[in-house]
Amino acid sequence: MKKFKSLPKFNNELEEADFWDSHDVTDYVDMSKAKMLTFPNLKPSSTAVPVRFPNSLLNSIKLIANRRHVPYQSLIKVFLAERVNKELHRWKH
């Protein structure tokens, strides 16, 4: 039977996320006992941020969103999240 490592205590979500970026969950958790859960009422916290875009940029974003059949605000969030992750990973290495 595999012996699992003890999980460290995390001070915040960012610290925990950094930990899991460089560690394998199977060293800490017996995945054979894992169960699928759903959280139907869980909503991520968010904050509205007013941002001004040049008209040409916003029109281009709307065009791309239309071609992908997604709301343009959702596309902006995806683009921002991808870029932020890329930048954060650059700083780690």
Secondary structure by P-SEA (a helix, b strand, c coil): cbbbbbbcccccaaaaaaaaaccccccccccccbbbbbbcccccbbbbbbbbccaaaaaaaaaaaaaacccaaaaaaaaaaaaaaaaaaaaac
